[in-house]
């Protein structure tokens, strides 16, 4: 029935059906080009909108999952922690107590310039925890948190994360007393250069694993413990400990970058001025203070070299 030499009615019918297509083939081609043009136009518009929107919002879980799948298929060497971070932020887009984009960029810029392997210490498990791990994927990242149960849960959920819990004995309501006592004992238990493992200073953390005190930390982020009510532990101890660890380094870079979040609060501001020093403050980005602290000689008995003298830090929003 489909023989090309058949001239019966079926063959005529087949010709009639094809005839309109032959007559309108030129129109169909033009229509196809118009559809292609508009499709390309809307695709470009969509991509531009997506790029613009990503600067101000966090993509949805489905969007990030699709992007991650594309990354995996094209670059098998991508770190798993990078993928975890992307998915984490996609599923926590409504979290309000996270750092702002400028604050995140301030930290990431330093981590990007940090020599490999970079040693990163973070006080506090926060919405940014997976991001810090991902950004320092070629280095060592250690977290310290006040909540032993959440620390255990977080480590179980993310086995690649190294996290330790610590018990804080301070209260924000005792801020002035703690600062005064520490300054009185600056030549003894609260020295700026020492191994805190053997210290009895009230602000010093001495119950972390031994190896934490032996690492030459390149970057320290203070974003914990909690400090938003009078009976809360505050960050006096984590700031003091950061200052001592930075000054007591035995190797590596002579400088340590210390970031303190929520600098607008009194406990963070006062403690930073006393133990990280205004002279070392190089930048403030919204609520984030960036200090660069140099190691000192073991005989040093004061935290701030230029007492009463401060530089003019740059400020960005």
MIFITOR-403711 format. One record per residue (C-alpha): x, y, z. Coordinates in nm, 4 decimals. Each point is the difference from the previous one (the first is absolute). Layout:
BEGIN
> X;Y;Z
...
END
This chain:
BEGIN
> 0.0000;0.0000;0.0000
> 0.2967;0.2331;0.0470
> 0.1570;-0.0699;-0.3383
> 0.1181;0.3210;-0.1667
> -0.1369;-0.1151;-0.3425
> -0.3601;-0.0407;0.1275
> -0.2328;0.2607;-0.1633
> -0.3301;-0.0988;0.1671
> -0.2164;0.2210;0.2238
> 0.2215;-0.0596;0.2984
> 0.2940;0.1434;-0.1863
> -0.2003;0.3063;-0.0985
> -0.1087;0.0529;0.3556
> 0.3582;-0.0204;0.1159
> 0.0984;0.2683;-0.2485
> -0.2797;0.2344;0.1040
> 0.1004;-0.0271;0.3667
> 0.3590;0.0879;-0.0810
> -0.0865;0.2810;-0.2358
> -0.0812;0.2660;0.2647
> 0.3262;-0.0747;0.1838
> 0.1984;0.0547;-0.3196
> -0.1761;0.3282;-0.0681
> 0.0539;0.1301;0.3558
> 0.3496;-0.1290;0.0631
> 0.1467;0.3492;-0.0252
> -0.2498;0.1341;0.2519
> 0.0769;-0.2871;0.2348
> 0.3719;0.0762;-0.0156
> -0.0620;0.3646;0.0831
> -0.2246;-0.1019;0.2878
> 0.2687;-0.2360;0.1294
> 0.2608;0.2765;-0.0054
> -0.2365;0.2361;0.1818
> -0.0655;-0.2598;0.2695
> 0.3738;-0.0645;0.0346
> 0.0694;0.3725;0.0322
> -0.2602;0.0544;0.2703
> 0.1104;-0.3137;0.1856
> 0.3608;0.1230;0.0023
> -0.1139;0.3463;0.1086
> -0.2001;-0.1302;0.2945
> 0.2833;-0.2370;0.0978
> 0.2477;0.2896;0.0142
> -0.2492;0.2071;0.1981
> -0.0489;-0.2891;0.2432
> 0.3751;-0.0474;0.0502
> 0.0542;0.3715;0.0603
> -0.2850;0.0028;0.2517
> 0.1449;-0.3038;0.1766
> 0.3478;0.1541;0.0226
> -0.1401;0.3276;0.1314
> -0.2316;-0.1683;0.2507
> 0.2725;-0.2241;0.1435
> 0.1741;0.3091;0.1398
> -0.2938;0.0704;0.2294
> -0.1673;-0.3319;0.0727
> 0.0791;-0.3612;0.0737
> -0.1063;-0.2450;-0.2692
> -0.2555;-0.2691;0.0662
> 0.0899;-0.3583;0.0832
> -0.1082;-0.1221;-0.3440
> 0.2083;0.2667;-0.1757
> 0.3117;-0.0815;0.1984
> -0.0525;-0.3752;-0.0324
> -0.0181;0.0377;-0.3780
> 0.3104;0.2172;-0.0021
> 0.1864;-0.2456;0.2186
> -0.0903;-0.2865;-0.2329
> 0.1463;0.1963;-0.2889
> 0.3176;0.0705;0.1931
> 0.0424;-0.3641;0.0940
> -0.0391;-0.1143;-0.3605
> 0.2517;0.2545;-0.1318
> 0.2535;0.0144;0.2852
> 0.0400;-0.3203;0.1937
> 0.2691;0.1590;0.2198
> -0.2444;0.2353;0.1753
> 0.0174;-0.0423;0.3766
> -0.2983;-0.1641;0.1695
> 0.0060;0.2746;0.2617
> -0.0656;0.2584;-0.2723
> -0.3093;-0.1907;-0.1063
> -0.1142;-0.0366;0.3622
> 0.0373;0.3728;0.0518
> -0.2071;0.0850;-0.3071
> -0.2772;-0.2341;0.1030
> 0.0156;0.1230;0.3583
> -0.0496;0.3629;-0.0983
> -0.2786;-0.0927;-0.2387
> -0.1910;-0.1700;0.2799
> 0.0610;0.2788;0.2514
> -0.0912;0.3026;-0.2071
> -0.2251;0.1364;0.2752
> 0.2677;-0.0023;0.2726
> 0.0323;0.3505;0.1436
> 0.3062;-0.0238;0.2278
> 0.2556;-0.0502;-0.2740
> 0.2755;0.2286;-0.1257
> -0.0700;0.2443;-0.2795
> 0.1542;-0.0352;-0.3440
> 0.2649;0.2728;0.0645
> 0.0946;-0.1693;0.3291
> 0.0289;-0.3394;-0.1678
> 0.2119;0.1508;-0.2757
> 0.2366;0.1584;0.2535
> 0.0756;-0.3418;0.1492
> 0.0099;-0.1857;-0.3313
> 0.2490;0.2491;-0.1445
> 0.2420;-0.0761;0.2838
> -0.0511;-0.3758;-0.0312
> 0.0635;0.0193;-0.3726
> 0.3369;0.1693;0.0616
> 0.0952;-0.2305;0.2857
> 0.2992;-0.2233;-0.0727
> -0.0817;-0.3691;-0.0453
> -0.0572;-0.1838;0.2232
> -0.1897;0.2690;0.1897
> -0.0826;-0.0569;0.3676
> -0.3461;0.1363;0.0817
> -0.1540;0.0048;0.3495
> -0.3645;0.0977;0.0511
> -0.1775;0.0649;0.3281
> -0.3674;-0.0826;-0.0500
> -0.1999;-0.2261;-0.2306
> -0.2007;0.2422;-0.2127
> -0.1901;0.0073;-0.3312
> 0.3402;0.0669;-0.1635
> 0.1780;-0.3079;0.1390
> -0.0164;-0.2080;-0.3184
> 0.1063;0.3016;-0.2021
> 0.3162;0.0477;0.2076
> 0.0850;-0.3676;-0.0415
> -0.0598;0.0219;-0.3746
> 0.2061;0.3157;-0.0479
> 0.2902;-0.1600;0.1885
> -0.0320;-0.3399;-0.1678
> 0.3787;-0.0318;-0.0440
> 0.0758;0.0915;0.3598
> -0.0936;-0.0970;0.3530
> -0.3232;0.1354;0.1487
> -0.0943;-0.0480;0.3665
> -0.3226;0.1090;0.1698
> -0.0572;0.0633;0.3710
> -0.3559;0.0203;0.1313
> -0.1668;0.0398;0.3397
> -0.2744;-0.2571;-0.0622
> 0.1374;-0.3532;0.0290
> -0.3208;-0.1548;-0.1352
> -0.0148;0.2191;-0.3072
> 0.3732;-0.0477;-0.0572
> -0.0472;-0.3784;0.0068
> -0.3020;0.0225;-0.2304
> 0.1816;0.2264;-0.2446
> 0.3053;-0.2245;-0.0090
> -0.2171;-0.3074;-0.0540
> -0.1866;0.1692;-0.2840
> 0.3236;0.1280;-0.1551
> 0.2763;-0.2528;0.0807
> 0.2606;0.2107;-0.1803
> -0.0467;0.2796;0.2576
> 0.2390;0.0188;0.2975
> -0.1880;0.1495;0.2951
> 0.0569;0.0086;0.3764
> -0.2266;0.1158;0.2797
> 0.1147;0.2264;0.2797
> -0.1624;0.1146;0.3242
> -0.0036;0.3775;0.0529
> -0.0102;0.1182;0.3601
> -0.0410;0.3723;-0.0704
> -0.3072;0.2235;0.0037
> -0.0500;0.3251;-0.1871
> -0.1312;0.1588;0.3205
> 0.3534;-0.0447;0.1421
> 0.1727;0.1648;-0.2953
> 0.1664;0.2884;0.1881
> 0.1136;-0.2214;0.2858
> 0.1495;-0.2570;-0.2359
> 0.1879;0.2647;-0.1974
> 0.1395;0.1576;0.3179
> 0.1100;-0.3339;0.1463
> 0.1697;-0.0997;-0.3238
> 0.1929;0.3274;-0.0206
> 0.1135;-0.0428;0.3605
> 0.1393;-0.3454;-0.0795
> 0.1596;0.0936;-0.3309
> 0.3491;-0.0738;0.1315
> -0.1009;-0.3395;0.1374
> -0.2935;-0.2240;-0.0984
> -0.1337;0.2310;-0.2714
> 0.3213;0.0629;-0.1935
> -0.0395;0.0834;-0.3718
> 0.2532;-0.2701;-0.0946
> -0.0501;-0.3416;0.1597
> -0.1345;-0.3515;-0.0435
> -0.3588;0.0338;0.1185
> -0.0159;-0.3719;0.0697
> 0.1750;0.0736;0.3304
> -0.1621;0.3366;0.0707
> -0.2365;0.0849;0.2851
> -0.1076;0.3327;-0.1495
> -0.3794;0.0367;0.0258
> -0.0265;0.1110;-0.3609
> 0.2328;-0.2649;-0.1387
> -0.1423;-0.3188;-0.1520
> 0.2159;-0.2834;0.1328
> -0.2147;-0.3082;-0.0618
> 0.0377;-0.0405;-0.3755
> 0.1945;-0.2951;-0.1449
> 0.3767;0.0437;0.0402
> 0.0694;0.0255;-0.3717
> -0.2246;0.3055;-0.0370
> 0.2526;0.2010;0.2024
> 0.2905;-0.1273;-0.2085
> -0.1337;0.1042;-0.3419
> 0.1199;0.3290;-0.1499
> -0.3367;0.1437;-0.0990
> -0.0017;0.2237;-0.3076
> -0.3617;0.1162;0.0299
> -0.2337;0.0046;0.3010
> -0.3700;0.0837;-0.0159
> -0.1847;0.0905;0.3197
> -0.3727;-0.0464;-0.0526
> -0.0830;-0.1800;0.3230
> -0.1039;-0.0713;0.2634
> -0.3363;0.1688;0.0450
> 0.0027;0.3476;0.1419
> -0.3349;0.1734;-0.0263
> -0.1253;-0.0102;0.3616
> 0.1638;0.0849;0.3392
> 0.0333;-0.3603;0.1177
> 0.1413;-0.1211;-0.3304
> 0.3661;-0.1047;-0.0146
> 0.1006;0.2748;-0.2419
> 0.3095;-0.0035;-0.2168
> 0.2526;0.1391;0.2461
> 0.1760;-0.3361;0.0364
> 0.0085;-0.0808;-0.3696
> 0.1391;0.3469;-0.0784
> 0.2624;-0.0194;0.2768
> 0.0986;-0.3519;-0.1082
> 0.0283;0.1126;-0.3620
> 0.2313;0.2808;0.1017
> 0.2249;-0.2360;0.1953
> 0.0099;-0.2644;-0.2747
> 0.0948;0.2653;-0.2578
> 0.2827;0.1404;0.2140
> 0.1334;-0.3400;0.1096
> 0.0654;-0.1460;-0.3448
> 0.3288;-0.1855;-0.0384
> 0.0053;-0.0336;-0.3779
> -0.1878;0.0825;-0.3159
> -0.0904;0.3564;-0.0857
> 0.0780;0.2613;0.2637
> -0.3470;0.1472;-0.0480
> -0.3417;-0.1429;0.0836
> -0.3247;0.1347;-0.1428
> -0.2662;0.0117;0.2707
> -0.3608;0.0768;-0.0906
> -0.2506;0.0918;0.2719
> -0.3681;0.0025;-0.0881
> -0.2630;0.2178;0.1731
> 0.2483;0.2734;0.0879
> -0.2909;0.2352;0.0677
> -0.0621;-0.1765;0.3314
> 0.1835;0.1203;0.3095
> 0.1614;-0.3312;0.0986
> 0.1471;-0.0563;-0.3464
> 0.1132;0.3613;-0.0386
> 0.1611;0.0356;0.3433
> 0.1684;-0.3413;-0.0080
> 0.1364;0.0624;-0.3485
> 0.1419;0.3367;0.0990
> 0.1722;-0.1535;0.3037
> 0.1375;-0.3238;-0.1471
> 0.0142;0.0507;-0.3773
> 0.0695;0.3741;0.0167
> -0.1209;0.2990;-0.1991
> 0.3431;0.0334;-0.1575
> -0.0523;-0.3395;-0.1654
> -0.3470;0.0756;-0.1373
> 0.0435;0.0294;-0.3759
> -0.3600;-0.0096;-0.1187
> -0.3589;0.0070;0.1178
> -0.2739;-0.1377;-0.2229
> -0.3404;0.0627;0.1508
> 0.0119;-0.2068;0.3221
> 0.3247;-0.1804;-0.0812
> 0.3350;0.1152;0.1348
> 0.3187;-0.1138;-0.1763
> 0.3177;0.0006;0.2086
> 0.3522;-0.0985;-0.1021
> 0.1934;-0.1086;0.3097
> 0.3744;-0.0714;-0.0038
> 0.1779;-0.2556;0.2145
> 0.1992;0.1337;0.2969
> 0.3012;-0.0952;0.2053
> -0.0697;-0.2243;0.2948
> 0.1103;0.2755;0.2378
> -0.2690;0.2410;-0.1229
> -0.2370;0.1109;0.2749
> -0.2519;0.2163;-0.1803
> -0.2480;-0.0752;-0.2722
> 0.0038;0.3341;-0.1778
> 0.3362;0.1443;-0.1015
> -0.1268;0.3524;-0.0477
> -0.2126;0.0556;0.3094
> -0.2412;0.2832;-0.0667
> 0.1092;0.0218;-0.3633
> -0.2275;-0.1291;-0.2744
> 0.0212;0.0001;-0.3752
> -0.2877;0.1100;-0.2217
> -0.1574;-0.3175;-0.1338
> -0.1786;0.0042;-0.3295
> -0.3738;-0.0563;0.0022
> -0.2183;-0.1582;-0.2620
> -0.3646;-0.0929;-0.0139
END
